[in-house]
Amino acid sequence: MGAPYLGQLSVASSLLARGHEVRVLDLAAPFGPSDGDAVAAAEVFAPDVIGLTLFTVNAARGYGLIPRLRPCTRALVVGGPHATIMPDEPLRFGADISLAGEGELAFIAAVEAISRGVPPAGPGVWSADGGLEPEAITDLDALPFPHDAVHLFDPRWYRPDGVGVAPGGSVTSRGCPAKCTFCANYVTGRGYRFRSPAHVVAELVALREHQGLSFFPFWDDAFTASRPRLEALCDAIVAEPRLAGITWSAITPGVMVKPWDLDRMRAAGCVAINFGIESGDLAVLKSIKKGQRPEHVIAAVKAAKAAGMRTIVNIMFGFPGEGVDQLANTQDLMDTLAPDTDFFNNRGVLMPFPGTAIYDATHREYGFTGWWLDPEKVPDEPDLHAMTAAESAVALQEDPTLELDFFRYSDAVRTAIADCVRFKAEHN
């Protein structure tokens, strides 16, 4: 990403609020430190605890770092989305503790137990002796603002000149009530919780006054899931004079927003909505438990455009059992949406993440169990940050995930998927 990762910002700010000395290295930043840089920094800093945030696609890279970091610290703690889904796996690769679920309170508890010389324990903490299921953080207002830790992130990791780098938006709620079979949202869970409007407004004011921001992307999985919360938040933004003129964007499933919501959001500064749509075929939508129909999403996108917003539409391809006819229906939907769509998500070929219903149902049949540990099965993503706009436009006409062929597509399906990916790139 082109900004510090909000998850690490939040964990770091929580540690700082408890008085701990913290250093952060973002090894996923486009111009950030290398793995060797991280080892060298750990040798100098000599931390009591090293924490690694792992996503599935970089889990193997993280596991390769563990033996190199082992001499530099008393304890290695692994957390993040991948550890949440497979908490025992990091332990097999040498981690001392694995944390499942939201990291702010669990990591503090682990750090402070280690500092006292006692084994960490509690919800979400896993060790060689087993572990307990995580518990959701109920009082999100009690967490410090993520941007309190932004000074720990070197802006040159994200832009060579270091200019204009700021915290990458805000999360006003956690959890998503949807049950999409391709989604492994177990870090924040299915239970929908949200911060108070006053707490969100205070964060936006601070970001504007201290970071100079006037546009705020909200990264909530389901920003519009609660209409009373949505209305109260929009009203609170409008009522705060220090936020006059700000703009923001949000993410929502197409079925979770109505025209009257859009008018209220636009009045509060919303200028763009990212819609989760996924497919234009009703049978596919039912199979992935999306809970919406093509006509729902057409109406939502058209209403957002009519309200004066930019529209981003997310479409996916390559679901198990999806054939040429189903992909043709998705192509038809994209054709219908194109005049009202500013931007389709790039690429979109399904990747079967562990912890999803799709992975659980298919990994043995198709032979990709534990694919993230096989370098041949991790997509070779081009570095778009190092490309010109013209070069990146060409690169985005193909999806490297398609070449991995997780679901053994027929030649006809492969061609149809490639055509859909190319359509999005050319539209954009």
C-alpha positions, 0 to 999 in steps of 0.5 A: 500500500501507499501508506502505513498499514492501519492494523500495525498502526493500531497495535503500535499506538496501543503499545505506546499508550501503555508506555512500551518502547516500540519500533516498527518496520513495514516489510511490505511497503513498496520502498521499505526495508528488506528482510535483511534490514529487519534482522540488522535492526533487531540486532541493534534494538535488541527488543524483548519481543518481536511481533510479525503480522502475517497475511496468507500470501506472505506467511512463508516469507515470515516463517523464513524470518523467524530463525534469523530473528530468533537470536535477537529477542526473548520471544517471537509473537506472530499475529494477523489474518493468517495466524488467526485462521491457522494459529498452530502453524506459526508455532510449527515454524518456530514462533513462541506465541501465536495470536488469533483475532484482533491484536491490540489487547492480545499483543499487549497482554502477551508483551506484559506477560513476557516482561514478567517472565510468565507464559502469556495466556488468555483469549486468542493466545496460542502456544505449544500447550494449545490456546483459546478462541479470541474474543472481540474487542467490544469497546472500540472507543477505548483504543487509541487512534492509530495515527498516534504511532505514525511517527514510527513509520518512515514516509520514504518507505511509501514514496521515495521523496517521502512527501504526502504520506499519511495514515491510510484512512480510518476504520469506524466499525469492525466485523461484517454480518455477511457470510460470503464463502470466499471471505476469511474475515475472522480477525474482526469476525462476523459480529458487527461493532462500531465506534461512537460517532463522537470518537470517529469525529475526534479522530478525523479532526485530529487527522485533519489538524495534525496530518493535513488530511481532507480526504478519508477512505473508510476501510470498514468491511460493511460501512452501511450495515447499521442504518441508525449508526450510519445516520448518526455518524453522517449527522455528527460529521455535518455538525462538526465545523472543523470538518467542513469541506472534508470528503470520504469514501466507503465500502459496502455490499450493494444490497446494504445501501439505499438511495436515501442513505446515499443522499445522506452520505453525500451531504456528509462528504461521501464522494466515492463508494466501493461496492462488493458485487462479485458476480452477475450470475444469480446461481453463483451469487447464491452459491457464494452466499452473497445475499443479493441479486444482480438487479440490487447492485445495478440499482445501487450503483446507478443511485450512487452515480445519480447522487454525484459519487464516484463508483468502484465496483468489485467483481470476481471470477473463477468460482468453483463450478463457474462455467462459460455461461455464468461468466457471460452473465457477469460480463453482461452485468459489467457491460450494464454497469460500465456507464455508471462505473468509474473503476472496476477492481483490478483483476479479480480471479478468486484465490482460495484463502484458508478459513473460507468455506470455499477453501474448506470444501475444495482444497483436497479435491483440487490438491492445493492444501497449504498452497501458501507454503509452496512458492509456485502457488503464491502469485508473482505480483508485479511491482506496480509502484515501480511502473509508469502508468502505461506499464501498469495499465498493460500489467493489469490486463492479466491476473497472475492468479489465473495462471496458478489454476487452483480450480483446474479451469477448462480452456474455455473458462480460462479464456472467458476469465481472461476476457473479463479481466481484460475488460476491467483493465481496458475500462479503467 
